């Protein structure tokens, strides 16, 4: 029986229908560092998990297909690419980007529209931490993985940058619009290594967790443009959002160097786990 969408899934679908490519625009051009190695982006950190002998890769919450396009560009012999997303807008953008290079499906992560043992690698970029019923999502990922298959996901890990603290502090001063007050995204256990280990314990071998650092310099207006695309801003009244933007610019001005730029960093985590046998 097909599952109905939850409130959070409806919000995410509507947001991405209206803003296809929002995630790739936010992350595709930010250089990443992981375990002392430089990567072009956090997408590249995730793509590096795919071995040369992979047969089928599923991108879970594939968005506009940026990650699948990276894999398609490898022209890896015998590799089939599959994407699943809940947003029609994102899938339309993915089809324009990928053409026949990938098979795309609309569906929910907790009820994947694929058969058993359909993929030997499942990837997920900046979406697992937003999903409902993560244990069920992981059970579905385990179901579609072949024996010994690998699941790897990049998730948020926070930021200690002063500009981020300014943004968070300002958000706390304003209430969400009434229709969003009770909205909650994701499972808080994904915010700690212990919680991650707990979530993965039933269906996967103990996961490896790698820290990813995104760090760049920019002008306050450019950083605000990055913050402004976050879900948090969609929950606010337009007048409040405009006021936050003005206050943010004033608050971060002392953080800028003589050239008017400031440094910002974002921490992500890459979780990689092999499916338990049986």
C-alpha positions as CSV (number, residue, x, y, z in Angstrom):
1,X,0.0,0.0,0.0
2,X,1.4,3.4,-1.0
3,X,2.2,5.7,2.0
4,X,0.6,9.1,2.2
5,X,2.9,12.1,2.6
6,X,3.5,13.6,6.0
7,X,3.4,17.3,6.8
8,X,7.2,17.5,6.5
9,X,7.3,15.6,3.3
10,X,4.6,17.9,1.8
11,X,6.6,20.9,2.9
12,X,9.9,19.6,1.4
13,X,8.1,18.6,-1.9
14,X,6.5,22.1,-2.2
15,X,9.8,23.9,-1.3
16,X,11.8,21.9,-3.9
17,X,9.0,22.1,-6.6
18,X,9.3,25.9,-6.2
19,X,13.2,25.9,-5.9
20,X,14.6,23.0,-8.0
21,X,18.3,22.7,-7.7
22,X,18.4,24.6,-4.4
23,X,20.7,22.1,-2.8
24,X,23.2,21.8,-5.6
25,X,23.3,25.6,-5.9
26,X,24.2,25.8,-2.2
27,X,26.8,23.0,-2.1
28,X,28.2,22.2,-5.6
29,X,30.7,25.0,-5.8
30,X,32.0,24.9,-2.2
31,X,35.4,23.2,-2.0
32,X,35.6,20.5,0.7
33,X,38.2,18.9,2.8
34,X,37.9,15.4,4.3
35,X,40.6,13.4,6.1
36,X,43.3,15.7,4.8
37,X,42.2,15.3,1.2
38,X,40.8,18.2,-0.9
39,X,37.6,17.6,-2.9
40,X,35.8,19.9,-5.4
41,X,32.6,19.6,-3.3
42,X,30.8,17.5,-0.7
43,X,29.2,15.8,-3.7
44,X,32.6,14.6,-4.7
45,X,33.3,13.3,-1.2
46,X,30.2,11.2,-1.6
47,X,30.9,10.1,-5.2
48,X,34.3,8.8,-4.0
49,X,32.6,6.0,-2.2
50,X,31.5,4.4,-5.5
51,X,34.1,1.7,-6.5
52,X,35.2,1.0,-10.0
53,X,33.3,-2.3,-10.1
54,X,29.9,-0.9,-9.1
55,X,27.0,-2.0,-11.1
56,X,24.0,0.0,-9.9
57,X,24.1,3.2,-7.9
58,X,20.9,4.7,-6.4
59,X,20.9,8.4,-5.5
60,X,18.3,8.8,-2.7
61,X,16.7,12.2,-2.8
62,X,18.6,12.9,-6.0
63,X,17.3,16.5,-6.4
64,X,18.3,18.0,-9.8
65,X,20.6,15.1,-10.6
66,X,24.0,16.9,-9.8
67,X,25.5,13.8,-8.1
68,X,24.2,11.4,-10.7
69,X,25.8,13.7,-13.4
70,X,29.2,13.5,-11.6
71,X,28.9,9.7,-11.8
72,X,27.7,9.7,-15.4
73,X,30.7,11.8,-16.3
74,X,33.0,9.0,-15.3
75,X,31.7,6.9,-18.2
76,X,32.2,3.8,-16.0
77,X,31.7,0.6,-17.9
78,X,28.6,-1.3,-16.8
79,X,27.4,1.3,-14.3
80,X,23.7,1.9,-14.1
81,X,22.4,5.1,-12.4
82,X,19.0,5.4,-10.6
83,X,17.6,8.4,-8.8
84,X,14.6,8.8,-6.5
85,X,13.1,12.1,-5.2
86,X,9.7,13.2,-3.9
87,X,9.7,16.5,-5.8
88,X,8.3,16.7,-9.4
89,X,10.2,20.0,-9.9
90,X,13.6,18.5,-8.9
91,X,12.9,15.4,-11.1
92,X,12.1,17.6,-14.1
93,X,15.4,19.4,-13.6
94,X,17.2,16.1,-13.2
95,X,15.7,14.8,-16.5
96,X,16.9,17.9,-18.3
97,X,20.4,17.5,-16.8
98,X,20.8,13.8,-17.3
99,X,18.7,12.8,-20.3
100,X,19.0,9.0,-20.7
101,X,22.0,8.7,-18.4
102,X,19.8,7.8,-15.4
103,X,16.5,6.2,-14.6
104,X,14.5,8.5,-12.3
105,X,11.5,7.7,-10.0
106,X,9.2,9.8,-7.9
107,X,8.8,8.3,-4.4
108,X,9.3,8.4,-0.7
109,X,12.5,7.3,1.0
110,X,10.5,5.2,3.5
111,X,8.8,3.4,0.6
112,X,11.3,3.1,-2.2
113,X,9.8,2.4,-5.6
114,X,12.5,-0.3,-6.4
115,X,12.6,-4.0,-6.0
116,X,14.7,-6.0,-3.6
117,X,18.5,-6.1,-4.2
118,X,18.2,-3.4,-6.8
119,X,21.5,-1.5,-6.1
120,X,24.9,-2.3,-4.8
121,X,25.6,1.4,-3.7
122,X,23.0,3.9,-2.3
123,X,24.1,7.5,-1.9
124,X,22.2,10.4,-0.2
125,X,23.5,14.0,-0.2
126,X,22.1,16.4,2.5
127,X,18.7,14.8,2.8
128,X,18.8,11.9,5.3
129,X,18.7,14.3,8.3
130,X,15.5,15.8,6.9
131,X,13.6,12.5,6.5
132,X,10.7,11.1,8.4
133,X,11.1,7.7,10.2
134,X,14.8,7.3,9.6
135,X,14.8,3.6,10.9
136,X,12.2,2.8,8.2
137,X,14.3,4.7,5.6
138,X,17.3,2.6,6.5
139,X,15.3,-0.6,6.4
140,X,14.3,0.3,2.9
141,X,17.8,1.1,1.9
142,X,18.9,-2.3,3.3
143,X,16.1,-4.0,1.3
144,X,17.2,-2.5,-2.0
145,X,20.9,-3.2,-1.4
146,X,22.6,-6.3,-2.7
147,X,24.5,-8.5,-0.2
148,X,27.5,-6.5,1.1
149,X,26.1,-3.3,-0.5
150,X,27.1,0.1,0.8
151,X,25.1,3.1,1.9
152,X,26.8,6.5,2.2
153,X,25.1,9.8,3.2
154,X,26.4,13.3,3.7
155,X,24.5,15.1,6.4
156,X,24.8,18.4,8.2
157,X,27.2,18.7,11.1
158,X,26.7,22.4,12.2
159,X,29.0,25.4,12.1
160,X,31.0,27.3,14.7
161,X,31.6,30.3,12.5
162,X,30.6,33.6,14.1
163,X,28.4,34.6,11.1
164,X,26.5,31.4,11.5
165,X,25.9,32.1,15.2
166,X,24.6,35.5,14.3
167,X,22.2,34.0,11.8
168,X,20.9,31.4,14.3
169,X,20.5,34.0,17.1
170,X,18.5,36.2,14.8
171,X,16.2,33.4,13.7
172,X,15.4,32.6,17.4
173,X,13.9,36.1,17.8
174,X,11.2,35.6,15.2
175,X,8.3,33.1,15.2
176,X,7.5,30.8,12.4
177,X,4.3,31.3,10.4
178,X,1.4,29.5,12.1
179,X,1.3,26.7,9.5
180,X,4.9,25.8,10.3
181,X,5.0,26.1,14.1
182,X,4.6,22.4,14.6
183,X,6.8,21.3,11.7
184,X,9.8,19.2,12.6
185,X,12.3,17.8,10.1
186,X,14.3,14.6,10.7
187,X,15.7,12.6,13.5
188,X,17.8,14.2,16.2
189,X,19.9,11.1,16.6
190,X,21.7,11.9,13.4
191,X,23.2,14.9,15.2
192,X,25.7,12.7,17.2
193,X,28.0,9.8,16.4
194,X,26.3,7.8,19.2
195,X,22.8,8.4,17.7
196,X,24.1,7.5,14.2
197,X,25.5,4.2,15.5
198,X,22.1,3.5,17.2
199,X,20.1,4.2,14.0
200,X,22.3,2.0,11.8
201,X,22.8,-0.9,14.3
202,X,19.9,-3.0,13.1
203,X,20.5,-3.1,9.4
204,X,24.1,-2.2,8.9
205,X,27.6,-2.9,10.1
206,X,29.0,-0.2,12.4
207,X,29.2,3.0,10.3
208,X,32.4,5.0,9.5
209,X,31.9,8.7,10.1
210,X,34.1,11.2,8.3
211,X,34.2,14.9,9.0
212,X,33.9,17.2,6.0
213,X,34.8,20.9,6.2
214,X,33.5,23.5,3.8
215,X,35.4,26.8,4.1
216,X,35.2,29.9,2.0
217,X,35.6,33.7,2.1
218,X,32.9,36.1,0.7
219,X,31.1,39.4,1.2
220,X,28.2,39.5,3.7
221,X,25.7,39.8,0.9
222,X,26.9,36.6,-0.7
223,X,26.8,34.8,2.6
224,X,23.3,36.1,3.2
225,X,22.2,34.8,-0.2
226,X,23.5,31.3,0.9
227,X,21.6,31.5,4.2
228,X,18.5,32.9,2.6
229,X,17.9,29.7,0.6
230,X,17.6,27.6,3.8
231,X,14.3,26.0,4.9
232,X,14.3,28.2,8.0
233,X,13.7,31.3,5.9
234,X,10.7,29.8,4.2
235,X,9.0,29.4,7.6
236,X,9.1,33.2,8.2
237,X,6.9,36.1,7.4
238,X,8.3,38.1,4.4
239,X,8.6,41.2,6.5
240,X,10.5,39.4,9.3
241,X,12.8,37.8,6.7
242,X,13.6,41.3,5.3
243,X,14.3,42.6,8.8
244,X,16.6,39.7,9.6
245,X,18.6,40.3,6.4
246,X,19.1,44.0,7.4
247,X,20.1,43.0,11.0
248,X,22.5,40.3,9.7
249,X,24.4,42.7,7.5
250,X,24.9,45.1,10.4
251,X,25.9,42.4,12.9
252,X,28.5,40.7,10.7
253,X,30.1,44.0,9.5
254,X,32.7,43.9,12.3
255,X,33.7,40.4,11.3
256,X,34.9,41.5,7.8
257,X,38.5,42.1,6.9
258,X,39.8,45.3,5.3
259,X,38.6,44.1,1.9
260,X,35.0,43.7,3.2
261,X,35.0,39.9,3.2
262,X,34.5,37.4,6.0
263,X,35.4,33.7,6.5
264,X,32.7,31.1,6.8
265,X,32.9,27.4,7.4
266,X,30.3,24.6,7.5
267,X,30.8,21.1,9.1
268,X,29.3,18.1,7.4
269,X,29.5,14.4,8.1
270,X,29.8,11.5,5.7
271,X,28.4,8.3,7.0
272,X,29.4,5.1,5.3
273,X,28.1,1.6,6.2
274,X,27.9,-1.8,4.7
275,X,24.6,-3.7,4.8
276,X,24.5,-6.6,7.3
277,X,24.3,-10.0,5.6
278,X,21.0,-11.9,5.5
